[in-house]
Amino acid sequence: MDFEVIIVGAGPAGIGCSLSLRRAGIENVLILDADKIGSSFRRWPEQMRLITPSFHSNPFYITDLNAITPTTSPADFVQKEHLSGHEYADYLNAVSVYYELNVRQNEKVLQINPGLDSYTLKTEKKVYKCKIVVWAGGEFSHPKTGSFPGAEHCVHSSAFRTWEDYKGDEALIIGGYESGIDATCHLANLKKRILLLSNGEPWNADHTDPSELLSPFTRDRLLGAMKNNPGSVMLHGNTTVTQVNRLSDCYIVETENGDVFDTKHRPIIANGFESALTPIKEFFEWKGSQPQFTDEDESTLHPGIFYSGPSLVQRGSKFCFIYKFRARFGVIALTIAKRLGYPEPHLEDDRKRGFLVDDLECCTNCECAVDSEAETVGSES
Ligand SMILES: Cc1cc2nc3c(=O)[nH]c(=O)nc-3n(C[C@H](O)[C@H](O)[C@H](O)COP(=O)(O)OP(=O)(O)OC[C@H]3O[C@@H](n4cnc5c(N)ncnc54)[C@H](O)[C@@H]3O)c2cc1C
């Protein structure tokens, strides 16, 4: 056996999970990445920032929301509250250098073959054998592109490296969640006129789960962009795009309500990403577009293949932010340690700092947000 555990992907999920494994006593771990450590973050538009704020609150057992270990802090590392993609990738790199992680970069995993009690991973360069695989391949390489007929005429928001590359004087954006509103803010500040079509109205939504509504950071920036550029932003909520057609001199965008919009420039589609498990979907059971997991984030079909990252769904809740999916690093580490016959690891500190959350009742049934209209404070979770 070459390694006890191979982790595919050196983003926050892969790097963070490997350090939880180490705290559980498992050292014989290899991390493989098709590109570089944190490469998804290096492909973000240069103006984009993490929407989740960073603050070095670690000494009070409240670890920085974007940290991938209980004792590091991106805020402390970069001295900023909202890091850019490059700054966050630098943090990931610094963590892996400091802890001397065994990462092989520029080595894409092409195939996983199950054996009797092991897995063989074929990369572009080698073949490796291991007992356990943790898939941490991320969503960023899988933009949703086929949501409606004619979507191929649009450009996905993740294709931009800087919003300054957008040459038109007006932009039609499809999608009103974080990415669509982020694009709206930057383009409005670059003096473009924006028409945004969204099937919901996240800017007006009220929900206890922060994944279901615009972050305060983005809402604040949207209000600022609208104030500083009066009349430049038009938000059309509850408008589902059904088709985009390309004519010789413009694009025609049709909606479910029968509205028709035309624009000179390729519409920008900001409708998110497919599951991170897309490249290995045959190893997981699916209900529609949702992969199924055991209570320990393992495949229900192939014991020994775990998943770590934002596509994790437990009890109908998506663990899409770093502070959410890091809560499961300890659960995965504990399960693997037991499976490999290690002595029971002491992960009390991980539990205390939110890196080992096995009580899913709390994080999937959140009623703890305070209604700003209400006079009383909601129940604690
Ligand atoms: C635009 C955007 C903004 C976001 N903003 C926030 C935010 O503000 N706060 C927050 O908490 N979360 C945010 N998220 C969600 C989440 O934190 C990110 O998606 C994060 O990158 C997930 O980490 P990851 O390690 O799963 O994936 P990634 O960071 O994408 O890392 C995956 C790695 O796997 C490698 N890989 C993929 N396939 C293979 C293969 N076959 N072989 C080898 N290597 C492979 C890739 O090269 C990549 O380096 C955001 C997500 C997106 C898309």
The ligand as a MOL file (V3000), in Angstrom:
LIG
                    3D

  0  0  0     0  0            999 V3000
M  V30 BEGIN CTAB
M  V30 COUNTS 53 58 0 0 0
M  V30 BEGIN ATOM
M  V30 1 C -17.2130 32.0720 -6.5740 0
M  V30 2 C -17.2460 31.4500 -5.2060 0
M  V30 3 C -17.1590 32.2310 -4.0710 0
M  V30 4 C -17.1710 31.6450 -2.8100 0
M  V30 5 N -17.0770 32.4360 -1.7010 0
M  V30 6 C -17.0560 31.8700 -0.4790 0
M  V30 7 C -16.8960 32.6610 0.7000 0
M  V30 8 O -16.8160 33.8900 0.6550 0
M  V30 9 N -16.8450 32.0120 1.9110 0
M  V30 10 C -16.9600 30.6630 2.0140 0
M  V30 11 O -16.9070 30.1400 3.1240 0
M  V30 12 N -17.1240 29.9090 0.9110 0
M  V30 13 C -17.1760 30.4690 -0.3160 0
M  V30 14 N -17.3430 29.6850 -1.4270 0
M  V30 15 C -17.5890 28.2410 -1.2390 0
M  V30 16 C -16.3450 27.3990 -0.9320 0
M  V30 17 O -15.6600 27.8920 0.1480 0
M  V30 18 C -15.4390 27.2640 -2.1140 0
M  V30 19 O -16.1700 26.6270 -3.1180 0
M  V30 20 C -14.1610 26.4850 -1.8080 0
M  V30 21 O -13.2700 26.6960 -2.8790 0
M  V30 22 C -14.4150 25.0040 -1.6220 0
M  V30 23 O -13.2250 24.3720 -1.2890 0
M  V30 24 P -12.7850 22.9890 -1.9310 0
M  V30 25 O -11.4860 22.6540 -1.3000 0
M  V30 26 O -13.9070 22.0330 -1.8680 0
M  V30 27 O -12.6240 23.2890 -3.5040 0
M  V30 28 P -11.5110 24.0690 -4.3220 0
M  V30 29 O -11.0190 25.2500 -3.5980 0
M  V30 30 O -12.1010 24.2670 -5.6730 0
M  V30 31 O -10.3080 23.0310 -4.4160 0
M  V30 32 C -10.4170 21.8730 -5.1750 0
M  V30 33 C -9.0730 21.5010 -5.7360 0
M  V30 34 O -9.1930 20.2120 -6.3270 0
M  V30 35 C -8.4020 20.1320 -7.4720 0
M  V30 36 N -8.9360 19.0650 -8.3180 0
M  V30 37 C -10.1520 19.0070 -8.9110 0
M  V30 38 N -10.2680 17.8570 -9.6210 0
M  V30 39 C -9.1140 17.1800 -9.4450 0
M  V30 40 C -8.6170 15.9360 -9.9410 0
M  V30 41 N -9.3390 15.1560 -10.7380 0
M  V30 42 N -7.3780 15.5500 -9.5640 0
M  V30 43 C -6.6220 16.3160 -8.7380 0
M  V30 44 N -7.0490 17.5100 -8.2760 0
M  V30 45 C -8.2640 17.9330 -8.6210 0
M  V30 46 C -8.5180 21.5340 -8.0760 0
M  V30 47 O -7.3870 21.8080 -8.8890 0
M  V30 48 C -8.5780 22.4250 -6.8390 0
M  V30 49 O -7.3220 22.9460 -6.4850 0
M  V30 50 C -17.3160 30.2560 -2.6910 0
M  V30 51 C -17.4170 29.4710 -3.8500 0
M  V30 52 C -17.3830 30.0570 -5.0910 0
M  V30 53 C -17.4700 29.1870 -6.3070 0
M  V30 END ATOM
M  V30 BEGIN BOND
M  V30 1 1 1 2
M  V30 2 1 2 3
M  V30 3 2 2 52
M  V30 4 2 3 4
M  V30 5 1 4 5
M  V30 6 1 4 50
M  V30 7 2 5 6
M  V30 8 1 6 7
M  V30 9 1 6 13
M  V30 10 2 7 8
M  V30 11 1 7 9
M  V30 12 1 9 10
M  V30 13 2 10 11
M  V30 14 1 10 12
M  V30 15 2 12 13
M  V30 16 1 13 14
M  V30 17 1 14 15
M  V30 18 1 14 50
M  V30 19 1 15 16
M  V30 20 1 16 17
M  V30 21 1 16 18
M  V30 22 1 18 19
M  V30 23 1 18 20
M  V30 24 1 20 21
M  V30 25 1 20 22
M  V30 26 1 22 23
M  V30 27 1 23 24
M  V30 28 2 24 25
M  V30 29 1 24 26
M  V30 30 1 24 27
M  V30 31 1 27 28
M  V30 32 2 28 29
M  V30 33 1 28 30
M  V30 34 1 28 31
M  V30 35 1 31 32
M  V30 36 1 32 33
M  V30 37 1 33 34
M  V30 38 1 33 48
M  V30 39 1 34 35
M  V30 40 1 35 36
M  V30 41 1 35 46
M  V30 42 1 36 37
M  V30 43 1 36 45
M  V30 44 2 37 38
M  V30 45 1 38 39
M  V30 46 1 39 40
M  V30 47 2 39 45
M  V30 48 1 40 41
M  V30 49 2 40 42
M  V30 50 1 42 43
M  V30 51 2 43 44
M  V30 52 1 44 45
M  V30 53 1 46 47
M  V30 54 1 46 48
M  V30 55 1 48 49
M  V30 56 2 50 51
M  V30 57 1 51 52
M  V30 58 1 52 53
M  V30 END BOND
M  V30 END CTAB
M  END
